[in-house]
Amino acid sequence: MATFTSSLPDDLLEDLSKMAKELKMPKNKILEKALKIYLEQLDKAAYLKSYRKMANDPDILALAEEGMADYFKQLEDLEAE
């Protein structure tokens, strides 16, 4: 595991210390979990942005509609059996 050194505002470090005592957990573990959650949220936001961008792309829309037609046909075929 790599070591990372950083500075934090005093009030934030104080809140972190209080929470670490409350949770009986090392500060670095709290920071690790918080950073992991934050990075996951950034990934989700990037995916959302790309989906929104694709929603306005006529080629992507046509491809999706074509795929839905195929899926609907498969469902109809299953019902016919």
ROSE-4610 file (N, C-alpha, C; in Angstrom, 1 decimal, always signed):
// ROSE-4610
residu = [M/M/M/A/A/A/T/T/T/F/F/F/T/T/T/S/S/S/S/S/S/L/L/L/P/P/P/D/D/D/D/D/D/L/L/L/L/L/L/E/E/E/D/D/D/L/L/L/S/S/S/K/K/K/M/M/M/A/A/A/K/K/K/E/E/E/L/L/L/K/K/K/M/M/M/P/P/P/K/K/K/N/N/N/K/K/K/I/I/I/L/L/L/E/E/E/K/K/K/A/A/A/L/L/L/K/K/K/I/I/I/Y/Y/Y/L/L/L/E/E/E/Q/Q/Q/L/L/L/D/D/D/K/K/K/A/A/A/A/A/A/Y/Y/Y/L/L/L/K/K/K/S/S/S/Y/Y/Y/R/R/R/K/K/K/M/M/M/A/A/A/N/N/N/D/D/D/P/P/P/D/D/D/I/I/I/L/L/L/A/A/A/L/L/L/A/A/A/E/E/E/E/E/E/G/G/G/M/M/M/A/A/A/D/D/D/Y/Y/Y/F/F/F/K/K/K/Q/Q/Q/L/L/L/E/E/E/D/D/D/L/L/L/E/E/E/A/A/A/E/E/E]
num = [1/1/1/2/2/2/3/3/3/4/4/4/5/5/5/6/6/6/7/7/7/8/8/8/9/9/9/10/10/10/11/11/11/12/12/12/13/13/13/14/14/14/15/15/15/16/16/16/17/17/17/18/18/18/19/19/19/20/20/20/21/21/21/22/22/22/23/23/23/24/24/24/25/25/25/26/26/26/27/27/27/28/28/28/29/29/29/30/30/30/31/31/31/32/32/32/33/33/33/34/34/34/35/35/35/36/36/36/37/37/37/38/38/38/39/39/39/40/40/40/41/41/41/42/42/42/43/43/43/44/44/44/45/45/45/46/46/46/47/47/47/48/48/48/49/49/49/50/50/50/51/51/51/52/52/52/53/53/53/54/54/54/55/55/55/56/56/56/57/57/57/58/58/58/59/59/59/60/60/60/61/61/61/62/62/62/63/63/63/64/64/64/65/65/65/66/66/66/67/67/67/68/68/68/69/69/69/70/70/70/71/71/71/72/72/72/73/73/73/74/74/74/75/75/75/76/76/76/77/77/77/78/78/78/79/79/79/80/80/80/81/81/81]
x = [+0.9/+0.0/+0.9/+0.6/+1.4/+1.0/+1.9/+1.7/+1.4/+0.4/-0.1/-0.1/+0.5/+0.5/-0.3/-1.1/-1.9/-2.2/-2.7/-3.1/-4.6/-5.1/-6.6/-6.8/-7.9/-8.3/-8.4/-8.1/-8.1/-9.5/-10.6/-11.9/-12.3/-11.9/-12.1/-11.4/-10.1/-9.3/-9.9/-10.4/-11.0/-12.3/-13.1/-14.3/-13.9/-12.9/-12.4/-11.9/-11.2/-10.7/-11.8/-12.8/-14.0/-14.7/-14.9/-15.6/-14.8/-13.5/-12.7/-12.8/-12.8/-13.0/-14.4/-15.4/-16.8/-17.0/-16.4/-16.5/-15.5/-14.5/-13.4/-12.7/-12.4/-11.8/-10.7/-9.6/-8.5/-8.9/-8.4/-8.7/-8.4/-7.4/-7.0/-8.1/-8.7/-9.8/-11.0/-11.4/-12.5/-12.2/-11.1/-10.7/-10.7/-10.2/-10.2/-11.7/-12.5/-13.9/-14.6/-14.4/-15.0/-14.5/-13.2/-12.7/-13.2/-13.4/-13.9/-15.3/-16.2/-17.5/-17.6/-16.7/-16.7/-16.3/-15.3/-14.9/-15.9/-16.6/-17.8/-18.8/-19.1/-20.1/-19.7/-18.4/-17.9/-18.0/-17.8/-18.0/-19.4/-20.3/-21.8/-22.2/-21.6/-22.0/-21.4/-20.3/-19.7/-20.6/-21.0/-21.9/-23.2/-23.8/-25.0/-24.9/-23.8/-23.5/-23.4/-22.7/-22.6/-24.0/-24.8/-26.1/-27.0/-26.9/-27.6/-27.2/-25.9/-25.3/-25.9/-25.9/-26.3/-27.8/-28.6/-30.0/-30.4/-29.5/-29.7/-29.0/-28.4/-27.7/-28.7/-29.0/-30.0/-29.5/-28.2/-27.8/-27.9/-27.6/-27.8/-29.3/-30.1/-31.5/-32.1/-31.7/-32.1/-31.6/-30.4/-29.9/-30.7/-31.0/-31.8/-33.2/-33.8/-35.1/-35.1/-34.1/-34.0/-33.8/-33.0/-32.9/-34.1/-34.9/-36.2/-37.2/-37.2/-38.0/-37.7/-36.4/-36.0/-36.4/-36.2/-36.6/-38.1/-38.9/-40.3/-40.7/-40.1/-40.4/-40.1/-39.0/-38.6/-39.7/-40.2/-41.2/-42.5/-42.8/-44.0/-43.8/-42.6/-42.4/-42.5/-42.1/-42.2/-43.6/-44.4/-45.8/-46.5/-46.1/-46.8/-46.5/-45.4/-45.1/-46.0]
y = [-1.2/+0.0/+1.2/+2.2/+3.4/+4.4/+5.3/+6.3/+7.6/+8.3/+9.6/+10.6/+11.8/+12.8/+14.0/+14.6/+15.8/+16.7/+17.9/+18.8/+19.0/+19.2/+19.4/+20.7/+21.4/+22.5/+22.0/+22.9/+22.5/+22.0/+22.7/+22.2/+20.9/+20.6/+19.3/+18.2/+18.5/+17.5/+17.2/+18.2/+18.1/+17.2/+17.5/+16.7/+15.2/+15.0/+13.7/+13.0/+13.7/+13.1/+12.7/+13.5/+13.2/+12.0/+11.9/+10.8/+9.5/+9.6/+8.4/+7.9/+8.8/+8.3/+7.7/+8.4/+7.9/+6.5/+6.3/+5.1/+4.0/+4.5/+3.6/+3.0/+4.0/+3.6/+4.5/+4.1/+5.0/+6.0/+7.2/+8.3/+7.9/+7.2/+6.8/+5.9/+5.1/+4.2/+5.0/+6.0/+6.8/+7.6/+8.1/+8.8/+7.9/+6.7/+5.7/+5.4/+5.2/+4.8/+6.1/+7.2/+8.4/+8.7/+8.6/+8.8/+7.8/+6.6/+5.5/+5.9/+6.3/+6.6/+7.8/+8.8/+10.0/+9.7/+8.9/+8.5/+7.7/+6.8/+6.1/+7.1/+8.1/+9.1/+9.9/+10.2/+10.8/+10.0/+8.6/+7.7/+7.7/+7.6/+7.6/+8.9/+10.0/+11.3/+11.3/+10.7/+10.7/+9.8/+8.6/+7.7/+8.5/+9.2/+9.9/+10.9/+11.6/+12.7/+12.0/+10.9/+10.2/+9.7/+9.2/+8.7/+9.9/+11.0/+12.2/+12.7/+12.6/+13.0/+12.1/+10.8/+9.8/+9.9/+10.4/+10.5/+11.5/+12.4/+13.4/+13.0/+11.8/+11.4/+10.5/+11.0/+10.3/+8.9/+8.7/+7.3/+6.3/+6.8/+5.9/+5.7/+6.7/+6.5/+5.4/+5.5/+4.6/+3.2/+3.0/+1.7/+1.1/+2.0/+1.5/+1.1/+1.9/+1.5/+0.2/+0.0/-1.2/-2.4/-2.2/-3.3/-3.6/-2.6/-2.8/-3.5/-3.3/-4.0/-5.5/-5.8/-7.2/-7.8/-7.1/-7.7/-7.9/-7.0/-7.1/-8.4/-8.6/-9.7/-11.0/-11.0/-12.2/-12.5/-11.5/-11.7/-12.3/-11.7/-12.2/-13.7/-14.0/-15.4/-16.4/-15.9/-16.7/-16.9/-15.9/-16.0/-16.9/-17.0/-17.9/-19.3/-19.7/-21.1/-21.7]
z = [+0.0/+0.0/+0.0/-0.8/-0.9/+0.2/+0.5/+1.5/+0.8/+1.3/+0.7/+1.8/+1.6/+2.6/+2.1/+2.9/+2.5/+3.6/+3.3/+4.3/+4.3/+5.5/+5.6/+6.4/+6.2/+7.0/+8.5/+9.4/+10.8/+11.3/+10.9/+11.3/+10.7/+9.5/+8.9/+9.6/+9.9/+10.6/+12.0/+12.7/+14.0/+13.9/+12.9/+12.6/+12.4/+11.6/+11.3/+12.5/+13.4/+14.6/+15.5/+15.6/+16.5/+15.9/+14.6/+14.0/+14.2/+14.1/+14.3/+15.7/+16.7/+18.0/+18.2/+17.7/+17.8/+17.2/+16.0/+15.3/+15.7/+16.5/+16.9/+15.7/+14.8/+13.5/+13.2/+12.6/+12.2/+11.2/+11.3/+10.4/+8.9/+8.7/+7.3/+6.7/+7.5/+7.0/+6.7/+7.5/+7.2/+5.9/+5.8/+4.5/+3.3/+3.5/+2.4/+1.9/+2.9/+2.6/+1.9/+2.5/+2.0/+0.5/+0.3/-1.0/-2.0/-1.6/-2.5/-2.9/-1.9/-2.2/-3.2/-2.9/-3.7/-5.2/-5.3/-6.7/-7.4/-6.7/-7.3/-7.8/-7.0/-7.4/-8.6/-8.7/-9.9/-11.1/-11.0/-12.1/-12.5/-11.5/-11.9/-12.6/-12.1/-12.8/-14.2/-14.5/-15.8/-16.7/-16.2/-16.9/-17.3/-16.3/-16.5/-17.6/-17.5/-18.5/-19.9/-20.0/-21.3/-21.8/-20.9/-21.3/-21.8/-21.1/-21.5/-22.9/-23.1/-24.4/-25.5/-25.2/-26.2/-26.5/-25.5/-25.7/-26.8/-27.1/-28.2/-29.5/-29.5/-30.7/-31.6/-32.7/-33.6/-33.9/-34.1/-34.5/-33.3/-32.1/-30.9/-30.7/-30.9/-30.7/-31.7/-32.9/-34.0/-33.6/-33.1/-32.7/-31.6/-30.6/-29.5/-29.9/-30.7/-31.2/-32.0/-32.8/-33.5/-32.6/-31.6/-30.6/-29.8/-29.5/-28.8/-29.7/-31.0/-31.9/-31.9/-32.0/-31.9/-30.6/-29.5/-28.2/-28.2/-28.7/-28.7/-29.5/-30.6/-31.5/-30.8/-30.0/-29.3/-28.2/-27.6/-26.6/-27.2/-28.4/-29.1/-29.5/-29.9/-30.3/-29.1/-28.0/-26.7/-26.3/-26.5/-26.2/-27.1/-28.3/-29.3/-29.1/-28.4/-28.1/-27.1]
